[in-house]
Amino acid sequence: MSMTALRLESVVRHYGAVPALRGVSLSVAPGEFVALLGPSGAGKSTVFRCLTGLTIPDAGTVSVLGERIDRLRGRELRALRASIGLVFQQHNLIGRLSAIDNVLTARLAATPLWRVLARRFRDADRQLALASLHRVGLLEKTYQRADSLSGGQQQRVAIARVLAQQSRVLLADEPVASLDPESARQVLRTLRGIARDQGIAVLCSLHQVDLAREFADRLVGMREGRVVFDAVPGLLGADAEQALYGDAPAPQAAGAAARADHAPCHLAGAPETLLSD
């Protein structure tokens, strides 16, 4: 497929007088797993908010699946957002529900209210949920309470929920920040496999450069609202890492940009606050 699933072109965004994005351009193709790297306050969360239509850029364009999400409103915006899957650092599962019941929450928007209240989902939805759990390697945990699963297993249930949503693009906000190294690798291996096997475009923000090198098809590094590199992992050298995480002091305004980039935001259909660097 030649269409670019996610694209920002020369995007500028200010919070008051503070620049959060300064001419950011990046793209993700269907089936591609791109890691978005950078320190806190770099602008990663603002990129995610632009891609979900939560933030409108001051300049530049933002496209999702070939549509200008920065121009959409109302029903058209909600329809496009239904194609965007979100994976959070905190998992956002309902602990007392089983793994499959958590995955089935992805089908709520397409399910009549009486079925939701009676917890009688269509057979097709249940089969989709089971297939999604199988895809992330958790079919044997189908009826186990979410709060009894390990952190890595909970994150994979969250990924299964995105699959059951039948998303065409996936935005993962620090999905392995709270996991041990082996669980983190398992989650990232799952995301990479989903991208390749199902043609889903995955943009994943990470702080761990070593994990990004290991699993991502491409690395995009940001600092102080700018893209400082965009390359395949084999071309990322020590100079690129220094450009990201070097100890050179940032301008004073960057502190305010960091605060703006941490601002909470909500997306219709998302379980909780999302997207903070």
C-alpha atoms as a printed R data frame, in Angstrom:
    type eleno elety resid chain resno       x       y      z
1   ATOM     1    CA   MET     A     1   0.000   0.000  0.000
2   ATOM     2    CA   SER     A     2   1.344   3.389 -0.975
3   ATOM     3    CA   MET     A     3  -0.904   5.615  1.151
4   ATOM     4    CA   THR     A     4   0.691   7.222  4.175
5   ATOM     5    CA   ALA     A     5  -1.388   6.368  7.231
6   ATOM     6    CA   LEU     A     6  -0.129   9.197  9.475
7   ATOM     7    CA   ARG     A     7   1.414  12.448  8.299
8   ATOM     8    CA   LEU     A     8   2.369  15.789  9.784
9   ATOM     9    CA   GLU     A     9   3.743  18.429  7.444
10  ATOM    10    CA   SER     A    10   5.490  21.541  8.797
11  ATOM    11    CA   VAL     A    11   3.264  21.563 11.886
12  ATOM    12    CA   VAL     A    12   3.582  24.512 14.248
13  ATOM    13    CA   ARG     A    13   1.762  24.692 17.579
14  ATOM    14    CA   HIS     A    14   2.039  27.274 20.352
15  ATOM    15    CA   TYR     A    15   0.529  27.293 23.824
16  ATOM    16    CA   GLY     A    16   0.206  31.002 24.368
17  ATOM    17    CA   ALA     A    17   3.620  32.421 23.511
18  ATOM    18    CA   VAL     A    18   5.353  29.076 24.109
19  ATOM    19    CA   PRO     A    19   6.263  26.981 21.032
20  ATOM    20    CA   ALA     A    20   5.457  23.281 21.460
21  ATOM    21    CA   LEU     A    21   6.011  22.204 17.841
22  ATOM    22    CA   ARG     A    22   8.315  24.099 15.485
23  ATOM    23    CA   GLY     A    23   7.766  22.931 11.923
24  ATOM    24    CA   VAL     A    24   7.439  19.199 12.640
25  ATOM    25    CA   SER     A    25   7.163  16.829  9.675
26  ATOM    26    CA   LEU     A    26   6.904  13.054  9.998
27  ATOM    27    CA   SER     A    27   5.001  10.159  8.453
28  ATOM    28    CA   VAL     A    28   4.129   6.537  9.167
29  ATOM    29    CA   ALA     A    29   3.161   4.064  6.465
30  ATOM    30    CA   PRO     A    30   0.712   1.160  6.848
31  ATOM    31    CA   GLY     A    31   2.564  -1.778  8.357
32  ATOM    32    CA   GLU     A    32   5.356   0.408  9.728
33  ATOM    33    CA   PHE     A    33   6.401   0.594 13.386
34  ATOM    34    CA   VAL     A    34   7.931   3.998 14.143
35  ATOM    35    CA   ALA     A    35   9.394   4.910 17.532
36  ATOM    36    CA   LEU     A    36   9.083   8.546 18.621
37  ATOM    37    CA   LEU     A    37  11.954   9.412 20.942
38  ATOM    38    CA   GLY     A    38  12.813  12.450 23.002
39  ATOM    39    CA   PRO     A    39  13.040  13.873 26.513
40  ATOM    40    CA   SER     A    40  10.059  15.197 28.425
41  ATOM    41    CA   GLY     A    41   8.789  18.411 26.896
42  ATOM    42    CA   ALA     A    42  10.125  17.545 23.431
43  ATOM    43    CA   GLY     A    43   6.646  17.766 21.874
44  ATOM    44    CA   LYS     A    44   5.803  14.080 21.528
45  ATOM    45    CA   SER     A    45   2.465  14.390 23.296
46  ATOM    46    CA   THR     A    46   1.496  17.389 21.192
47  ATOM    47    CA   VAL     A    47   2.199  15.303 18.089
48  ATOM    48    CA   PHE     A    48  -0.170  12.633 19.428
49  ATOM    49    CA   ARG     A    49  -2.839  15.217 20.240
50  ATOM    50    CA   CYS     A    50  -2.608  16.611 16.724
51  ATOM    51    CA   LEU     A    51  -2.987  13.127 15.252
52  ATOM    52    CA   THR     A    52  -6.155  12.500 17.269
53  ATOM    53    CA   GLY     A    53  -7.685  15.888 16.476
54  ATOM    54    CA   LEU     A    54  -7.480  17.040 20.087
55  ATOM    55    CA   THR     A    55  -5.161  19.892 19.168
56  ATOM    56    CA   ILE     A    56  -5.405  21.993 16.013
57  ATOM    57    CA   PRO     A    57  -2.046  23.229 14.691
58  ATOM    58    CA   ASP     A    58  -1.373  26.920 14.213
59  ATOM    59    CA   ALA     A    59   0.234  26.095 10.868
60  ATOM    60    CA   GLY     A    60   0.918  23.007  8.774
61  ATOM    61    CA   THR     A    61  -1.265  19.995  8.034
62  ATOM    62    CA   VAL     A    62  -2.162  16.758  9.855
63  ATOM    63    CA   SER     A    63  -3.526  13.757  7.936
64  ATOM    64    CA   VAL     A    64  -4.764  10.374  9.158
65  ATOM    65    CA   LEU     A    65  -5.584   7.669  6.597
66  ATOM    66    CA   GLY     A    66  -5.530  10.278  3.851
67  ATOM    67    CA   GLU     A    67  -7.968  12.644  5.579
68  ATOM    68    CA   ARG     A    68  -7.112  16.058  7.011
69  ATOM    69    CA   ILE     A    69  -8.050  15.420 10.637
70  ATOM    70    CA   ASP     A    70  -7.181  19.028 11.482
71  ATOM    71    CA   ARG     A    71 -10.123  20.129  9.309
72  ATOM    72    CA   LEU     A    72 -12.735  17.663 10.568
73  ATOM    73    CA   ARG     A    73 -15.416  18.356 13.152
74  ATOM    74    CA   GLY     A    74 -18.407  16.592 14.669
75  ATOM    75    CA   ARG     A    75 -19.530  13.299 13.164
76  ATOM    76    CA   GLU     A    76 -16.743  13.151 10.582
77  ATOM    77    CA   LEU     A    77 -14.100  13.598 13.266
78  ATOM    78    CA   ARG     A    78 -15.674  10.915 15.462
79  ATOM    79    CA   ALA     A    79 -15.793   8.504 12.514
80  ATOM    80    CA   LEU     A    80 -12.095   8.955 11.778
81  ATOM    81    CA   ARG     A    81 -11.165   8.656 15.454
82  ATOM    82    CA   ALA     A    82 -12.843   5.239 15.482
83  ATOM    83    CA   SER     A    83  -9.982   4.063 13.242
84  ATOM    84    CA   ILE     A    84  -7.345   5.254 15.713
85  ATOM    85    CA   GLY     A    85  -6.368   2.801 18.434
86  ATOM    86    CA   LEU     A    86  -4.777   4.100 21.632
87  ATOM    87    CA   VAL     A    87  -2.521   2.187 24.006
88  ATOM    88    CA   PHE     A    88  -1.683   3.852 27.308
89  ATOM    89    CA   GLN     A    89   1.101   3.489 29.835
90  ATOM    90    CA   GLN     A    90  -1.465   2.737 32.601
91  ATOM    91    CA   HIS     A    91  -3.291  -0.073 30.703
92  ATOM    92    CA   ASN     A    92  -6.701   1.423 31.635
93  ATOM    93    CA   LEU     A    93  -8.357  -1.946 32.179
94  ATOM    94    CA   ILE     A    94 -11.281  -2.616 34.514
95  ATOM    95    CA   GLY     A    95  -9.687  -4.863 37.105
96  ATOM    96    CA   ARG     A    96 -12.805  -6.768 38.193
97  ATOM    97    CA   LEU     A    97 -13.654  -7.737 34.603
98  ATOM    98    CA   SER     A    98 -12.146 -10.660 32.749
99  ATOM    99    CA   ALA     A    99  -9.660 -10.200 29.931
100 ATOM   100    CA   ILE     A   100 -12.320 -10.870 27.287
101 ATOM   101    CA   ASP     A   101 -14.809  -8.467 28.866
102 ATOM   102    CA   ASN     A   102 -12.156  -5.748 28.799
103 ATOM   103    CA   VAL     A   103 -11.467  -6.465 25.128
104 ATOM   104    CA   LEU     A   104 -15.199  -6.370 24.381
105 ATOM   105    CA   THR     A   105 -15.382  -2.771 25.616
106 ATOM   106    CA   ALA     A   106 -13.912  -1.911 22.206
107 ATOM   107    CA   ARG     A   107 -17.227  -2.994 20.666
108 ATOM   108    CA   LEU     A   108 -19.452  -0.795 22.849
109 ATOM   109    CA   ALA     A   109 -19.933   1.916 20.236
110 ATOM   110    CA   ALA     A   110 -21.223  -0.651 17.744
111 ATOM   111    CA   THR     A   111 -23.459  -2.518 20.216
112 ATOM   112    CA   PRO     A   112 -27.107  -1.743 21.089
113 ATOM   113    CA   LEU     A   113 -27.581  -0.490 24.629
114 ATOM   114    CA   TRP     A   114 -29.700  -3.455 25.700
115 ATOM   115    CA   ARG     A   115 -26.898  -5.853 24.749
116 ATOM   116    CA   VAL     A   116 -24.395  -3.777 26.723
117 ATOM   117    CA   LEU     A   117 -26.610  -3.707 29.828
118 ATOM   118    CA   ALA     A   118 -27.263  -7.445 29.606
119 ATOM   119    CA   ARG     A   119 -23.608  -8.119 28.692
120 ATOM   120    CA   ARG     A   120 -24.837 -10.143 25.717
121 ATOM   121    CA   PHE     A   121 -22.467  -9.208 22.933
122 ATOM   122    CA   ARG     A   122 -22.975 -10.589 19.447
123 ATOM   123    CA   ASP     A   123 -21.263 -13.884 18.682
124 ATOM   124    CA   ALA     A   124 -19.219 -12.141 15.993
125 ATOM   125    CA   ASP     A   125 -17.917  -9.643 18.557
126 ATOM   126    CA   ARG     A   126 -17.006 -12.407 20.991
127 ATOM   127    CA   GLN     A   127 -15.172 -14.281 18.250
128 ATOM   128    CA   LEU     A   128 -13.319 -11.089 17.349
129 ATOM   129    CA   ALA     A   129 -12.342 -10.588 20.997
130 ATOM   130    CA   LEU     A   130 -11.108 -14.180 21.259
131 ATOM   131    CA   ALA     A   131  -9.107 -13.815 18.052
132 ATOM   132    CA   SER     A   132  -7.587 -10.602 19.390
133 ATOM   133    CA   LEU     A   133  -6.530 -12.271 22.635
134 ATOM   134    CA   HIS     A   134  -5.074 -15.152 20.633
135 ATOM   135    CA   ARG     A   135  -3.111 -12.671 18.502
136 ATOM   136    CA   VAL     A   136  -1.405 -11.207 21.586
137 ATOM   137    CA   GLY     A   137  -0.750 -14.654 23.075
138 ATOM   138    CA   LEU     A   138  -3.294 -14.525 25.899
139 ATOM   139    CA   LEU     A   139  -6.060 -16.872 24.813
140 ATOM   140    CA   GLU     A   140  -5.500 -19.002 27.919
141 ATOM   141    CA   LYS     A   141  -6.176 -15.914 30.072
142 ATOM   142    CA   THR     A   142  -9.545 -15.192 28.426
143 ATOM   143    CA   TYR     A   143 -11.680 -15.511 31.561
144 ATOM   144    CA   GLN     A   144  -9.108 -14.417 34.119
145 ATOM   145    CA   ARG     A   145  -9.690 -11.150 35.991
146 ATOM   146    CA   ALA     A   146  -7.591  -8.325 34.617
147 ATOM   147    CA   ASP     A   147  -6.287  -7.342 38.055
148 ATOM   148    CA   SER     A   148  -4.791 -10.814 38.489
149 ATOM   149    CA   LEU     A   149  -2.626 -10.492 35.366
150 ATOM   150    CA   SER     A   150   0.948  -9.248 35.300
151 ATOM   151    CA   GLY     A   151   1.709  -5.758 34.039
152 ATOM   152    CA   GLY     A   152   2.924  -7.051 30.686
153 ATOM   153    CA   GLN     A   153  -0.145  -9.247 30.288
154 ATOM   154    CA   GLN     A   154  -2.426  -6.324 31.106
155 ATOM   155    CA   GLN     A   155  -0.725  -4.239 28.435
156 ATOM   156    CA   ARG     A   156  -1.237  -7.013 25.907
157 ATOM   157    CA   VAL     A   157  -4.934  -7.144 26.829
158 ATOM   158    CA   ALA     A   158  -5.005  -3.400 26.087
159 ATOM   159    CA   ILE     A   159  -3.455  -4.105 22.678
160 ATOM   160    CA   ALA     A   160  -6.054  -6.832 22.068
161 ATOM   161    CA   ARG     A   161  -8.732  -4.236 22.832
162 ATOM   162    CA   VAL     A   162  -7.305  -2.032 20.070
163 ATOM   163    CA   LEU     A   163  -7.395  -4.982 17.663
164 ATOM   164    CA   ALA     A   164 -11.036  -5.640 18.552
165 ATOM   165    CA   GLN     A   165 -11.724  -1.990 17.774
166 ATOM   166    CA   GLN     A   166 -10.458  -2.854 14.262
167 ATOM   167    CA   SER     A   167  -8.162   0.139 14.277
168 ATOM   168    CA   ARG     A   168  -6.172   0.986 11.181
169 ATOM   169    CA   VAL     A   169  -3.588   3.068 13.020
170 ATOM   170    CA   LEU     A   170  -2.261   2.706 16.555
171 ATOM   171    CA   LEU     A   171  -0.775   5.359 18.821
172 ATOM   172    CA   ALA     A   172   1.084   3.951 21.816
173 ATOM   173    CA   ASP     A   173   1.937   6.435 24.568
174 ATOM   174    CA   GLU     A   174   4.923   5.092 26.570
175 ATOM   175    CA   PRO     A   175   3.406   1.591 26.627
176 ATOM   176    CA   VAL     A   176   6.357  -0.080 28.385
177 ATOM   177    CA   ALA     A   177   7.431   2.631 30.826
178 ATOM   178    CA   SER     A   178   6.243   0.702 33.889
179 ATOM   179    CA   LEU     A   179   7.268  -2.791 32.757
180 ATOM   180    CA   ASP     A   180  10.289  -4.941 33.473
181 ATOM   181    CA   PRO     A   181  12.688  -5.448 30.514
182 ATOM   182    CA   GLU     A   182  11.372  -8.842 29.417
183 ATOM   183    CA   SER     A   183   7.721  -7.762 29.622
184 ATOM   184    CA   ALA     A   184   8.615  -4.586 27.721
185 ATOM   185    CA   ARG     A   185  10.200  -6.631 24.943
186 ATOM   186    CA   GLN     A   186   7.162  -8.875 24.763
187 ATOM   187    CA   VAL     A   187   4.818  -5.900 24.388
188 ATOM   188    CA   LEU     A   188   6.985  -4.242 21.719
189 ATOM   189    CA   ARG     A   189   7.381  -7.561 19.893
190 ATOM   190    CA   THR     A   190   3.575  -7.792 19.832
191 ATOM   191    CA   LEU     A   191   3.209  -4.252 18.477
192 ATOM   192    CA   ARG     A   192   5.798  -4.869 15.768
193 ATOM   193    CA   GLY     A   193   4.116  -8.145 14.774
194 ATOM   194    CA   ILE     A   194   0.704  -6.484 14.554
195 ATOM   195    CA   ALA     A   195   2.113  -3.733 12.339
196 ATOM   196    CA   ARG     A   196   3.705  -6.198  9.952
197 ATOM   197    CA   ASP     A   197   1.038  -8.904  9.909
198 ATOM   198    CA   GLN     A   198  -2.046  -6.680  9.788
199 ATOM   199    CA   GLY     A   199  -0.727  -3.613  7.993
200 ATOM   200    CA   ILE     A   200  -1.465  -1.306 10.930
201 ATOM   201    CA   ALA     A   201   0.577   1.892 11.192
202 ATOM   202    CA   VAL     A   202   2.090   2.114 14.690
203 ATOM   203    CA   LEU     A   203   3.580   5.266 16.211
204 ATOM   204    CA   CYS     A   204   5.018   4.517 19.651
205 ATOM   205    CA   SER     A   205   6.586   7.065 22.000
206 ATOM   206    CA   LEU     A   206   9.495   5.673 24.002
207 ATOM   207    CA   HIS     A   207  12.312   6.858 26.231
208 ATOM   208    CA   GLN     A   208  14.318   3.621 25.930
209 ATOM   209    CA   VAL     A   209  16.627   4.079 22.941
210 ATOM   210    CA   ASP     A   210  17.885   0.483 23.142
211 ATOM   211    CA   LEU     A   211  14.361  -0.932 22.831
212 ATOM   212    CA   ALA     A   212  13.574   1.459 20.002
213 ATOM   213    CA   ARG     A   213  16.666   0.270 18.122
214 ATOM   214    CA   GLU     A   214  15.678  -3.356 18.660
215 ATOM   215    CA   PHE     A   215  12.044  -3.218 17.549
216 ATOM   216    CA   ALA     A   216  11.278  -0.126 15.457
217 ATOM   217    CA   ASP     A   217  11.478   0.079 11.684
218 ATOM   218    CA   ARG     A   218  12.313   3.768 11.944
219 ATOM   219    CA   LEU     A   219  13.316   6.185 14.696
220 ATOM   220    CA   VAL     A   220  12.142   9.789 14.897
221 ATOM   221    CA   GLY     A   221  13.850  11.917 17.516
222 ATOM   222    CA   MET     A   222  12.438  15.166 18.887
223 ATOM   223    CA   ARG     A   223  13.858  17.875 21.097
224 ATOM   224    CA   GLU     A   224  12.369  21.249 21.991
225 ATOM   225    CA   GLY     A   225   9.572  20.901 19.454
226 ATOM   226    CA   ARG     A   226  11.775  19.963 16.490
227 ATOM   227    CA   VAL     A   227  12.583  16.712 14.712
228 ATOM   228    CA   VAL     A   228  16.339  16.273 15.123
229 ATOM   229    CA   PHE     A   229  16.608  12.975 13.252
230 ATOM   230    CA   ASP     A   230  14.480  10.540 11.249
231 ATOM   231    CA   ALA     A   231  16.351   7.363 10.333
232 ATOM   232    CA   VAL     A   232  16.425   3.584 10.384
233 ATOM   233    CA   PRO     A   233  17.920   2.154 13.585
234 ATOM   234    CA   GLY     A   234  21.203   1.140 11.972
235 ATOM   235    CA   LEU     A   235  21.985   4.769 11.150
236 ATOM   236    CA   LEU     A   236  21.398   6.099 14.661
237 ATOM   237    CA   GLY     A   237  24.792   6.947 16.122
238 ATOM   238    CA   ALA     A   238  25.999   8.428 19.384
239 ATOM   239    CA   ASP     A   239  25.792  11.922 17.904
240 ATOM   240    CA   ALA     A   240  22.054  11.477 17.329
241 ATOM   241    CA   GLU     A   241  21.527  10.345 20.907
242 ATOM   242    CA   GLN     A   242  23.534  13.333 22.104
243 ATOM   243    CA   ALA     A   243  21.272  15.592 20.048
244 ATOM   244    CA   LEU     A   244  18.305  14.133 21.945
245 ATOM   245    CA   TYR     A   245  19.529  13.693 25.477
246 ATOM   246    CA   GLY     A   246  22.637  15.864 25.641
247 ATOM   247    CA   ASP     A   247  23.146  18.004 28.726
248 ATOM   248    CA   ALA     A   248  23.122  21.323 26.890
249 ATOM   249    CA   PRO     A   249  20.647  23.593 28.721
250 ATOM   250    CA   ALA     A   250  17.383  24.180 26.953
251 ATOM   251    CA   PRO     A   251  16.009  27.708 26.482
252 ATOM   252    CA   GLN     A   252  13.926  28.971 29.381
253 ATOM   253    CA   ALA     A   253  10.759  28.719 27.319
254 ATOM   254    CA   ALA     A   254  11.219  24.970 27.026
255 ATOM   255    CA   GLY     A   255  10.182  24.551 30.645
256 ATOM   256    CA   ALA     A   256   6.822  26.097 29.878
257 ATOM   257    CA   ALA     A   257   6.611  23.956 26.750
258 ATOM   258    CA   ALA     A   258   7.153  20.896 28.887
259 ATOM   259    CA   ARG     A   259   4.311  21.938 31.169
260 ATOM   260    CA   ALA     A   260   2.072  22.497 28.167
261 ATOM   261    CA   ASP     A   261   3.038  19.120 26.748
262 ATOM   262    CA   HIS     A   262   1.987  17.488 30.032
263 ATOM   263    CA   ALA     A   263  -1.452  19.110 29.947
264 ATOM   264    CA   PRO     A   264  -4.173  16.471 30.390
265 ATOM   265    CA   CYS     A   265  -6.519  15.831 27.527
266 ATOM   266    CA   HIS     A   266  -9.394  13.492 26.795
267 ATOM   267    CA   LEU     A   267 -10.573  11.764 23.655
268 ATOM   268    CA   ALA     A   268 -14.124  10.555 23.243
269 ATOM   269    CA   GLY     A   269 -14.131   6.814 23.782
270 ATOM   270    CA   ALA     A   270 -10.779   6.751 25.570
271 ATOM   271    CA   PRO     A   271 -10.893   5.429 29.125
272 ATOM   272    CA   GLU     A   272  -8.815   8.093 30.862
273 ATOM   273    CA   THR     A   273  -6.466  11.017 30.545
274 ATOM   274    CA   LEU     A   274  -3.977  10.366 27.790
275 ATOM   275    CA   LEU     A   275  -0.788  11.483 26.240
276 ATOM   276    CA   SER     A   276   1.832  13.028 28.456
277 ATOM   277    CA   ASP     A   277   5.541  12.992 27.781
